[in-house]
Structure formats: C-alpha cells, structure tokens
Amino acid sequence: MTNRVTYAPQDFQKMCKQAERDHETKKLVELMERVKRQIAARQRHEDGDVVITTATRLPSRSVPLER
C-alpha cells in the first residue's frame, strides 16, 4: 500500500488556481522577453548594424498536434 497525500477539495482548488496563475505568468514573461528582443533588433537595424536573428517559437498548447 502506498502513502498518498490527500488534500481537502478547497486546498486542491487553490493549488490548481495557483498553478494556472504561475503558468500564465510564465507565458507573460516569455512574451515580454520576445518583445524586448524584437525591439532591440529593430533598434540595431535602424542603427545600421547587420543582425541575423532566428525566431524561436514555443509550441501552442491550444493546438493538439502542431508540427
């Protein structure tokens, strides 16, 4: 027999909501970093620097089998 931790339903709901907020925060941070990189690339381009960038795209969780 394994020992399982059981949470009260209210605690479990709170944990789920916190996990969802954490996930949204992580997505927001990634978006902000991408925008910062784009702004920096535009500024370098306007200054005449040659910049070669590769776009990194995170897979969407809303599309089940994105390739």
N, C-alpha and C positions, 0 to 999 in steps of 0.2 A: 504494500500500500504506500502510495506517495503522499507526501505532505503538500497540501495545496493551500495557498493563501486565498481566503475568500474575503472580498470587500463588500461592504454594505452597498446597496444599489446607489445611494446618493454619492458615496465616495467614488464609485466606478464612473458615474456620470460626470463628476467633477474632473476625474482623471482624463476622460475622453475629451471633454471640452478644453482642458489644458493642452492636451496633445494636438488638438486641432489648431489652437492658437499658436502653439510652437511651430507647427507646420506652415501656417500662414506667415508667421514672422520670418521663417527661413526663406520662403518664396519671395517675400518682400525685399529681404536683404540681397538675394541673388539678383533681383530685378534692378535694385539701386546700383549694385556693382556693375551690371551690364550697361546701364545708362551712363555711369561715370566713365567707363572705358570708351563708350561711343563719343561722349563729349570731348574727352582727351584726344581721341583720334581725329575728330573734326578740327580741333584747335591746332594739332600738329600739321594737318593737311593745309589749313589756312596759312600757317607759317611757312609753308613751302617744303616741309620735310617729307621725305618719301616714307610711307608707312605701309607695311604689308601686314594685314591682320586676318585672322581666321575667326569666323564666328562659331562660337560654341553654343549649341542649343541643347537644352535639357529636354528629355522626353516628356511629353504631356501625359499626365495621368488620366486625362479625360478621354483619351483615345486608347482603347484596349490593346491594339496590336500595331502600334506605329513603327514603321521601318525606315 
